[in-house]
Amino acid sequence: MSQEARVRELSERHKRLEAAIAAELKHPAGDDLRVHELKRKKLRIKDEIAQLRTN
């Protein structure tokens, strides 16, 4: 897989996580632990994208 393709794949996963976080926060009984885990995954993806773009 090329570096550009990997960045595109990670960007798509990042968007899906962002949508999942927003959906979870809209629920009155949203699971804070799930939101925290989703945000952590989103940050890891963002860091990996940044690393790929600097290489």
DRENDREN-499296 format. One record per residue: residue number from 1; residue in three letters; x, y, z of N, C-alpha, C, CB in turn. Coordinates in nm, 4 decimals. Each point is the difference from the previous one (the first is absolute). Glycine has a CB too. Layout:
R   i  aa      npx      npy      npz     capx     capy     capz      cpx      cpy      cpz     cbpx     cbpy     cbpz
R NUM ALA        X        Y        Z        X        Y        Z        X        Y        Z        X        Y        Z
...
END
This chain:
R   i  aa      npx      npy      npz     capx     capy     capz      cpx      cpy      cpz     cbpx     cbpy     cbpz
R   1 MET   0.0850  -0.1175   0.0000  -0.0850   0.1175   0.0000   0.0894   0.1236   0.0000  -0.1860  -0.1237   0.1224
R   2 SER   0.1547   0.2158  -0.2084   0.0800   0.1221  -0.0065  -0.0280   0.0878   0.1216  -0.0012  -0.0102  -0.2519
R   3 GLN   0.0907   0.1014   0.2735  -0.0135   0.0910   0.1141  -0.1253   0.0866  -0.0149   0.2508   0.0027   0.0283
R   4 GLU  -0.2773   0.0420  -0.1503  -0.1191   0.0827  -0.0240  -0.1278  -0.0778   0.0264   0.1274   0.1306  -0.1698
R   5 ALA  -0.1290  -0.2566   0.1279  -0.1179  -0.0842   0.0226  -0.0206  -0.0225   0.1496   0.0353  -0.1132  -0.2230
R   6 ARG   0.0730   0.0938   0.2953  -0.0097  -0.0200   0.1456  -0.0552   0.1261   0.0672   0.1943  -0.1625  -0.0072
R   7 VAL  -0.1484   0.2789  -0.0359  -0.0493   0.1262   0.0563  -0.1497   0.0144  -0.0283   0.2280   0.1066  -0.0304
R   8 ARG  -0.2710  -0.1408  -0.0920  -0.1422   0.0084  -0.0335  -0.0829  -0.0956   0.0860   0.0613   0.0645  -0.2347
R   9 GLU  -0.0104  -0.1863   0.2524  -0.0705  -0.0982   0.0824  -0.0119   0.0490   0.1442   0.0844  -0.1848  -0.1485
R  10 LEU   0.0247   0.2360   0.2020  -0.0008   0.0496   0.1373  -0.0914   0.1216   0.0139   0.2336  -0.0860   0.0306
R  11 SER  -0.2354   0.1721  -0.1306  -0.0875   0.1172   0.0038  -0.1468  -0.0425   0.0032   0.1733   0.1337  -0.1247
R  12 GLU  -0.2057  -0.2359   0.0489  -0.1375  -0.0506  -0.0008  -0.0368  -0.0596   0.1359   0.0190  -0.0460  -0.2468
R  13 ARG   0.0717  -0.0303   0.3050  -0.0248  -0.0554   0.1337  -0.0166   0.1127   0.1021   0.1324  -0.2070  -0.0597
R  14 HIS  -0.0523   0.3120   0.0456  -0.0073   0.1153   0.0904  -0.1382   0.0642  -0.0088   0.2486   0.0398  -0.0252
R  15 LYS  -0.3001  -0.0232  -0.0967  -0.1335   0.0578  -0.0189  -0.1087  -0.0871   0.0607   0.0809   0.1078  -0.2086
R  16 ARG  -0.0674  -0.2394   0.1923  -0.1000  -0.0913   0.0574   0.0014   0.0057   0.1525   0.0240  -0.1500  -0.1999
R  17 LEU   0.0944   0.1588   0.2583   0.0099   0.0119   0.1449  -0.0612   0.1310   0.0485   0.2072  -0.1405  -0.0043
R  18 GLU  -0.1823   0.2468  -0.0704  -0.0568   0.1296   0.0348  -0.1533  -0.0071   0.0004   0.2021   0.1155  -0.0991
R  19 ALA  -0.2582  -0.1826   0.0001  -0.1454  -0.0160  -0.0080  -0.0513  -0.0860   0.1155   0.0111   0.0232  -0.2506
R  20 ALA   0.0621  -0.1272   0.2847  -0.0404  -0.0870   0.1101   0.0027   0.0754   0.1330   0.0887  -0.1986  -0.1261
R  21 ILE   0.0112   0.2831   0.1441   0.0086   0.0808   0.1221  -0.1179   0.0956   0.0074   0.2511  -0.0171  -0.0023
R  22 ALA  -0.2800   0.0841  -0.1076  -0.1126   0.0943  -0.0026  -0.1309  -0.0712   0.0297   0.1225   0.1419  -0.1661
R  23 ALA  -0.1407  -0.2600   0.1095  -0.1230  -0.0760   0.0233  -0.0110  -0.0409   0.1465   0.0065  -0.0836  -0.2370
R  24 GLU   0.1040   0.0411   0.2944  -0.0005  -0.0426   0.1403  -0.0301   0.1185   0.0924   0.1660  -0.1823  -0.0548
R  25 LEU  -0.1131   0.2993   0.0222  -0.0223   0.1175   0.0840  -0.1438   0.0518  -0.0087   0.2401   0.0586  -0.0306
R  26 LYS  -0.3106  -0.0911  -0.0788  -0.1385   0.0441  -0.0148  -0.0954  -0.0773   0.0896   0.0520   0.0637  -0.2334
R  27 HIS  -0.0133  -0.1848   0.2708  -0.0871  -0.0800   0.0853   0.0072   0.0506   0.1438   0.0317  -0.1998  -0.1507
R  28 PRO  -0.1468   0.2164   0.2129   0.0002   0.0501   0.1387   0.0744  -0.0927   0.0950  -0.2173   0.1113  -0.0458
R  29 ALA   0.2109  -0.2392   0.0203   0.0686  -0.0964   0.0866   0.1259  -0.0505  -0.0690  -0.2192  -0.0681   0.1051
R  30 GLY   0.2907   0.1580  -0.1705   0.1206  -0.0376  -0.0715   0.1039  -0.0616   0.0924  -0.0456   0.1817  -0.1623
R  31 ASP   0.1214  -0.2734   0.1097   0.1013  -0.0712   0.0766   0.1312   0.0782  -0.0030  -0.1110  -0.2214  -0.0524
R  32 ASP   0.1453   0.2826   0.1638   0.1213   0.0824   0.0073   0.1258  -0.0811  -0.0275  -0.1151   0.1470   0.1642
R  33 LEU   0.1173  -0.2711  -0.1187   0.1166  -0.0848  -0.0225   0.0166  -0.0285  -0.1490  -0.0294  -0.1033   0.2280
R  34 ARG  -0.0807   0.0791  -0.2974   0.0051  -0.0250  -0.1451   0.0471   0.1261  -0.0729  -0.1869  -0.1708   0.0193
R  35 VAL   0.1364   0.2867   0.0202   0.0422   0.1256  -0.0629   0.1501   0.0201   0.0195  -0.2289   0.1001   0.0390
R  36 HIS   0.2761  -0.1268   0.0807   0.1422   0.0156   0.0294   0.0840  -0.0921  -0.0884  -0.0562   0.0632   0.2369
R  37 GLU   0.0142  -0.1880  -0.2510   0.0732  -0.0961  -0.0823  -0.0017   0.0414  -0.1475  -0.0582  -0.1822   0.1639
R  38 LEU  -0.0563   0.2286  -0.2123  -0.0098   0.0452  -0.1388   0.0921   0.1193  -0.0247  -0.2374  -0.0824  -0.0096
R  39 LYS   0.2408   0.1742   0.1048   0.0874   0.1166  -0.0145   0.1470  -0.0406   0.0002  -0.1734   0.1414   0.1120
R  40 ARG   0.2069  -0.2405  -0.0307   0.1378  -0.0479   0.0049   0.0393  -0.0626  -0.1340  -0.0215  -0.0396   0.2486
R  41 LYS  -0.0684  -0.0407  -0.3068   0.0266  -0.0604  -0.1304   0.0149   0.1080  -0.1075  -0.1278  -0.2059   0.0696
R  42 LYS   0.0406   0.3058  -0.0633   0.0039   0.1094  -0.0971   0.1338   0.0744   0.0082  -0.2512   0.0235   0.0159
R  43 LEU   0.2991  -0.0002   0.1043   0.1276   0.0691   0.0186   0.1165  -0.0831  -0.0528  -0.0948   0.1154   0.2006
R  44 ARG   0.0918  -0.2473  -0.1778   0.1061  -0.0859  -0.0525   0.0040   0.0058  -0.1522  -0.0240  -0.1506   0.1992
R  45 ILE  -0.0937   0.1495  -0.2605  -0.0074   0.0069  -0.1455   0.0534   0.1340  -0.0492  -0.1981  -0.1551   0.0010
R  46 LYS   0.1591   0.2621   0.0677   0.0476   0.1333  -0.0381   0.1523   0.0068   0.0086  -0.2159   0.1014   0.0816
R  47 ASP   0.2724  -0.1588   0.0237   0.1453  -0.0009   0.0161   0.0673  -0.0801  -0.1109  -0.0293   0.0226   0.2474
R  48 GLU  -0.0304  -0.1371  -0.2840   0.0581  -0.0810  -0.1060  -0.0051   0.0722  -0.1345  -0.0671  -0.2059   0.1249
R  49 ILE  -0.0442   0.2757  -0.1510  -0.0110   0.0770  -0.1228   0.1080   0.1085  -0.0045  -0.2483  -0.0458  -0.0072
R  50 ALA   0.2653   0.1157   0.1180   0.1012   0.1062   0.0065   0.1401  -0.0574  -0.0226  -0.1465   0.1301   0.1591
R  51 GLN   0.1739  -0.2455  -0.1025   0.1295  -0.0626  -0.0173   0.0218  -0.0405  -0.1455  -0.0090  -0.0806   0.2369
R  52 LEU  -0.0920   0.0262  -0.3006   0.0122  -0.0404  -0.1397   0.0224   0.1208  -0.0898  -0.1472  -0.1971   0.0453
R  53 ARG   0.0814   0.3053  -0.0154   0.0130   0.1204  -0.0836   0.1356   0.0666   0.0149  -0.2444   0.0330   0.0195
R  54 THR   0.3116  -0.0510   0.0923   0.1314   0.0621   0.0190   0.1115  -0.0857  -0.0572  -0.0860   0.1112   0.2050
R  55 ASN   0.0584  -0.2365  -0.2341   0.1034  -0.0895  -0.0567   0.0062   0.0077  -0.1479  -0.0306  -0.1497   0.1877
END
